[in-house]
Amino acid sequence: MKQYSVIFTPEAKDQLVSLYHFISIAASPEVAERYTNSIVTYCESLHSFPLRGTCRDDVHVGLRITNYKKRAVIAFAVNDNQVSIIGIYYGGQDYESALQFEIDD
C-alpha cells in the first residue's frame, strides 16, 4: 500500500495553536492538549488513505475536506506523494471564504 507524507502548512499550525489556546481557556490545558493532539493524529492518518472526505473543487481545485468529531473541518490537498494540511477550522468557522482567500494569495 502506498504511503503519503503528511505536512502541515504554517497556517494550519497557527490554527492548531489558536484552537489550543481557545480550548485551554474554555476548559483546561489538558483538554486542549488532548483534543489538538487527536486532530494531529487524525490528520497524520491520512498517510494511508488520503482521498477520504469530500472533494471541494468548487472552492479550490484539488481541495478536500473532512470533519473531525463534527466540530472541526480539516482542509487538505493531495499530490503524488504528499498530503498537505491547509487549514483546521473549528466550531462553524467559514472555511470556504477563508480558503478561497488564503489559497489564492
Residue frames relative to the residue before (quaternion, step in Angstrom):
aa qw qx qy qz dx dy dz
M 1.0000 0.0000 0.0000 0.0000 0.00 0.00 0.00
K 0.4623 -0.6907 0.4894 0.2642 3.54 -0.92 0.95
Q 0.1939 -0.7687 0.6024 0.0934 3.55 -1.04 0.87
Y 0.2292 -0.7618 0.5952 0.1130 3.57 -1.02 0.85
S 0.3974 -0.6496 0.5675 0.3130 3.55 -1.17 0.48
V 0.2391 -0.7554 0.5956 0.1325 3.56 -1.14 0.67
I 0.0096 -0.7910 0.6115 -0.0159 3.55 -0.80 1.04
F 0.3069 -0.7178 0.5959 0.1882 3.55 -1.25 0.53
T 0.4115 -0.6827 0.5396 0.2710 3.57 -0.88 0.91
P 0.6457 -0.5017 0.3829 0.4299 3.61 -1.19 0.34
E 0.6296 0.5395 -0.3352 0.4475 3.61 1.02 -0.74
A 0.6561 0.4992 -0.3109 0.4730 3.59 0.95 -0.83
K 0.6304 0.5217 -0.3314 0.4696 3.59 1.01 -0.77
D 0.6482 0.5115 -0.3122 0.4698 3.58 0.97 -0.86
Q 0.6463 0.5186 -0.3188 0.4600 3.58 1.00 -0.79
L 0.6290 0.5216 -0.3330 0.4706 3.59 1.05 -0.70
V 0.6417 0.5121 -0.3200 0.4729 3.58 0.99 -0.83
S 0.6554 0.5043 -0.3094 0.4694 3.59 0.94 -0.87
L 0.6443 0.5137 -0.3152 0.4708 3.56 0.99 -0.82
Y 0.6148 0.5415 -0.3386 0.4628 3.58 1.00 -0.81
H 0.6839 0.4846 -0.2950 0.4587 3.60 0.83 -0.98
F 0.6314 0.5376 -0.3289 0.4519 3.58 0.97 -0.83
I 0.7114 0.4420 -0.2616 0.4797 3.59 0.78 -1.01
S 0.5998 0.5774 -0.3499 0.4294 3.57 1.06 -0.74
I 0.6849 0.4558 -0.2726 0.4988 3.58 1.01 -0.84
A 0.7044 0.4777 -0.2695 0.4505 3.58 0.89 -0.95
A 0.7949 0.1946 -0.0919 0.5672 3.60 1.03 -0.73
S 0.6366 -0.4598 0.3638 0.5011 3.58 0.14 -1.31
P 0.6332 -0.5291 0.3875 0.4109 3.59 -1.19 0.35
E 0.6259 0.5467 -0.3411 0.4393 3.58 1.05 -0.69
V 0.6554 0.4938 -0.3036 0.4842 3.56 0.96 -0.89
A 0.6452 0.5290 -0.3151 0.4525 3.59 0.97 -0.87
E 0.6680 0.4974 -0.3022 0.4637 3.57 0.91 -0.88
R 0.6543 0.5138 -0.3127 0.4584 3.56 0.92 -0.88
Y 0.6871 0.4866 -0.2892 0.4555 3.60 0.89 -0.92
T 0.6991 0.4545 -0.2907 0.4692 3.61 0.80 -0.94
N 0.6215 0.5200 -0.3479 0.4714 3.62 1.03 -0.65
S 0.6319 0.5263 -0.3315 0.4623 3.59 1.05 -0.70
I 0.6240 0.5189 -0.3386 0.4762 3.59 1.05 -0.70
V 0.6445 0.5139 -0.3220 0.4656 3.59 0.93 -0.87
T 0.6524 0.5107 -0.3116 0.4653 3.59 0.91 -0.88
Y 0.6391 0.5156 -0.3224 0.4710 3.58 0.98 -0.83
C 0.6541 0.5069 -0.3117 0.4669 3.59 0.92 -0.90
E 0.6649 0.5031 -0.3058 0.4596 3.57 0.93 -0.86
S 0.5977 0.5690 -0.3683 0.4281 3.61 1.14 -0.48
L 0.5194 0.6329 -0.4149 0.3969 3.59 1.23 -0.19
H 0.4807 0.6937 -0.4278 0.3235 3.61 1.22 -0.25
S 0.7670 0.3653 -0.2067 0.4854 3.59 1.04 -0.64
F 0.7879 0.1040 -0.0634 0.6036 3.60 1.17 -0.39
P 0.0083 -0.8845 0.4664 -0.0051 3.59 0.54 1.17
L 0.6759 0.5230 -0.3127 0.4145 3.61 1.10 -0.41
R 0.3720 0.7014 -0.5197 0.3155 3.57 1.08 0.63
G 0.6401 0.5165 -0.3875 0.4164 3.53 -1.23 0.13
T 0.5872 -0.5743 0.4567 0.3418 3.50 -1.32 -0.36
C 0.3971 -0.6849 0.5599 0.2444 3.53 -0.98 0.91
R 0.0714 -0.8111 0.5804 0.0094 3.60 -0.81 1.01
D 0.0099 0.8259 -0.5596 0.0679 3.56 0.66 1.15
D 0.5730 0.5960 -0.3775 0.4171 3.60 1.20 -0.40
V 0.6680 0.4444 -0.2891 0.5222 3.59 1.21 -0.48
H 0.7411 -0.2093 0.1695 0.6150 3.55 0.94 -1.00
V 0.5385 -0.6384 0.4388 0.3316 3.59 -0.90 0.91
G 0.8131 0.2442 -0.2121 0.4839 3.54 -0.87 1.04
L 0.5285 0.6356 -0.4121 0.3832 3.59 1.25 -0.10
R 0.0595 -0.7560 0.6510 0.0321 3.53 -1.11 0.81
I 0.1120 -0.7752 0.6152 0.0900 3.55 -1.18 0.54
T 0.0266 -0.7479 0.6623 0.0344 3.49 -1.29 0.53
N 0.3875 -0.7149 0.5326 0.2346 3.55 -1.21 0.42
Y 0.1862 -0.7461 0.6251 0.1338 3.50 -1.24 0.56
K 0.8511 -0.1470 0.0328 0.5029 3.56 -0.60 1.24
K 0.6172 -0.6152 0.3158 0.3752 3.56 1.04 0.88
R 0.6687 0.4931 -0.3054 0.4652 3.62 1.21 0.21
A 0.7769 0.2468 -0.1371 0.5627 3.58 1.15 -0.48
V 0.2287 -0.7273 0.6309 0.1437 3.52 -1.18 0.72
I 0.1561 -0.7708 0.6141 0.0663 3.54 -0.87 1.02
A 0.1530 -0.7832 0.6006 0.0502 3.54 -0.71 1.16
F 0.1024 0.8070 -0.5708 0.1119 3.56 -0.85 0.97
A 0.2202 -0.7361 0.6225 0.1488 3.51 -1.36 0.28
V 0.2213 -0.7700 0.5897 0.1018 3.55 -1.15 0.71
N 0.0415 -0.7563 0.6504 0.0569 3.55 -1.02 0.83
D 0.8368 -0.2499 0.1267 0.4704 3.61 -1.23 -0.23
N 0.8425 0.0966 -0.0029 0.5299 3.59 0.86 -0.94
Q 0.7570 0.3842 -0.1625 0.5029 3.58 1.26 -0.11
V 0.2088 -0.7116 0.6563 0.1389 3.50 -1.25 0.70
S 0.1398 -0.7841 0.6022 0.0544 3.57 -0.76 1.08
I 0.2584 -0.7384 0.6051 0.1481 3.55 -0.69 1.13
I 0.2251 -0.8255 0.5115 0.0791 3.54 -0.39 1.29
G 0.8120 -0.1335 0.1181 0.5558 3.57 0.96 -0.79
I 0.1757 -0.7424 0.6384 0.1019 3.50 -1.30 0.53
Y 0.0590 -0.8242 0.5610 -0.0498 3.54 -0.45 1.30
Y 0.1744 -0.8321 0.5258 0.0275 3.54 -0.64 1.18
G 0.8890 0.1459 -0.0699 0.4283 3.50 -1.24 0.62
G 0.7606 -0.4212 0.2188 0.4429 3.56 0.84 0.93
Q 0.3006 0.7476 -0.5334 0.2575 3.59 1.17 0.41
D 0.4944 -0.6583 0.4872 0.2914 3.58 -1.12 0.71
Y 0.1180 -0.8391 0.5295 0.0402 3.55 0.24 1.27
E 0.5970 0.5878 -0.3755 0.3964 3.61 1.03 -0.66
S 0.6882 0.4611 -0.2800 0.4852 3.58 0.82 -0.95
A 0.6527 0.5225 -0.3123 0.4510 3.56 0.93 -0.90
L 0.6958 0.4781 -0.2819 0.4558 3.58 0.90 -0.89
Q 0.6089 0.5313 -0.3626 0.4642 3.59 1.02 -0.67
F 0.6797 0.4746 -0.2867 0.4802 3.58 0.97 -0.81
E 0.7024 0.4937 -0.2776 0.4311 3.61 0.77 -1.05
I 0.7091 0.4633 -0.2769 0.4538 3.59 0.79 -0.96
D 0.6722 0.5094 -0.3019 0.4444 3.59 1.00 -0.76
D 0.6095 0.5769 -0.3524 0.4141 3.62 1.15 -0.46
